[in-house]
Amino acid sequence: MKIDLERFGLKDVPVDPETVFTFAEGLAGFADCRHFKVFHEEGKATVFWLQSLDDPALAFPIVPPEMLDLEYQIELSDADCALLGLERVEDAAVAVIVYRDDAEGGKIAANTRSPIILNLDNRRAMQKVLQEVHPTLLYRAR
């Protein structure tokens, strides 16, 4: 399989099945988009992209919450674990979608209310909509 990555001006990019995650329920607002390739631009391994294979025009930048000095715990229900096929906590990875907030002068913001949960073992994924979010800011000595 090959896709065009319009955002990056790339055509006929081969899709490695090991980089494709299936979202059984899609993403909020994009229920029909269920297959996403995860990749990063050459030399820019800090921001990954969640590229829809169902809609080539749709891509989301994602980062681990720690990159934004955020730490929070997400409680997954038994149904969440079943949806993900998650048996071991070490197989789970969490990411948040980042975006440019034009209302805040173009600052980078993150959707901490709806993190992405990836099962790295079987490549199933979900977006977990949280009712309450109490992130802890981490302060690192620089």
C-alpha positions in Angstrom: 0.0 0.0 0.0 1.1 3.5 -0.8 -0.3 6.9 0.2 0.2 10.6 -0.6 1.2 12.8 2.3 -0.3 16.0 1.0 0.8 18.1 4.0 4.4 17.2 3.3 4.2 17.2 -0.5 5.1 13.5 -0.7 3.5 11.1 -3.2 3.4 7.3 -3.2 4.9 6.8 0.2 5.0 3.1 1.1 3.1 2.2 4.2 4.8 -0.3 6.5 2.0 -2.3 8.3 4.1 -2.1 11.5 3.3 1.7 11.6 -0.4 1.4 11.2 -2.8 1.6 14.2 -6.5 0.7 14.1 -8.9 2.9 16.1 -12.0 0.7 16.4 -14.1 3.8 17.2 -12.2 6.4 15.2 -11.3 9.7 16.7 -13.7 12.3 18.1 -15.3 14.0 15.1 -13.7 11.6 12.7 -15.6 8.3 13.4 -15.0 7.0 9.8 -11.3 7.4 10.0 -10.0 4.2 11.7 -6.6 3.5 10.2 -3.7 5.7 10.9 0.0 5.6 10.1 2.3 6.9 12.8 5.5 8.5 11.6 7.9 11.4 12.2 9.6 13.7 9.7 13.2 13.0 9.0 15.3 14.6 11.7 12.3 15.6 13.7 11.7 12.7 16.0 10.1 14.8 18.8 6.8 15.3 17.0 5.0 12.3 15.5 2.2 12.4 13.0 -1.1 10.4 13.1 -1.8 10.2 9.4 -5.2 8.9 8.3 -5.2 6.2 5.7 -8.9 6.6 5.2 -8.7 10.4 4.5 -5.3 11.5 3.2 -6.0 15.1 4.0 -6.3 14.3 7.7 -3.2 14.3 9.9 -2.6 15.2 13.6 0.7 16.1 15.3 1.1 14.0 18.5 3.7 14.1 21.3 4.1 12.2 24.5 2.7 14.3 27.4 6.2 14.4 29.0 7.4 16.5 26.2 5.1 19.2 27.4 6.2 18.7 31.0 2.8 17.1 31.8 2.2 14.0 33.8 -1.1 12.5 34.5 -2.6 9.1 35.1 -5.2 7.7 32.9 -7.5 5.0 34.3 -8.6 2.5 31.6 -11.8 0.5 32.2 -12.0 -3.2 31.4 -13.9 -2.3 28.3 -11.1 0.1 27.2 -8.5 -2.7 27.8 -10.6 -5.1 25.8 -11.0 -2.6 22.9 -7.2 -2.2 22.9 -6.5 -5.8 23.5 -4.2 -4.5 26.2 -2.8 -7.2 28.6 0.4 -5.6 29.8 0.7 -2.0 30.9 4.2 -1.8 29.3 2.6 -2.2 25.9 0.6 1.0 26.2 1.9 4.4 25.0 0.1 7.7 25.6 0.2 10.7 23.3 -1.6 14.0 23.1 -2.7 15.9 20.0 -1.0 19.3 19.7 -2.3 22.3 17.8 -1.6 26.0 17.2 -4.1 28.0 19.3 -4.8 31.1 17.2 -7.0 32.6 20.0 -3.8 32.6 22.2 -1.6 34.3 19.7 -0.5 31.1 17.9 0.8 29.3 21.0 1.2 25.6 20.9 -1.5 23.8 22.9 -2.4 20.2 23.6 -5.6 18.3 23.9 -5.1 16.8 27.4 -8.8 15.9 27.7 -8.7 13.3 24.9 -5.3 11.5 24.9 -4.4 8.9 22.4 -3.7 5.4 23.8 -1.6 3.1 21.6 -1.1 -0.6 22.2 2.4 -1.0 20.8 2.1 -4.8 20.7 -1.0 -5.3 18.5 -1.3 -1.8 17.0 -4.8 -1.1 18.3 -5.6 2.4 19.5 -8.2 4.6 21.0 -8.9 8.2 21.9 -9.8 8.3 25.6 -12.2 11.1 26.4 -11.6 12.1 30.0 -14.3 13.7 32.1 -11.9 15.3 34.5 -8.2 16.1 33.9 -5.8 17.1 36.6 -2.5 17.2 34.9 0.6 17.7 37.0 3.1 20.1 35.6 6.7 18.9 35.8 9.4 21.4 36.3 12.8 20.3 35.0 16.0 22.0 35.8 17.5 23.3 32.5 
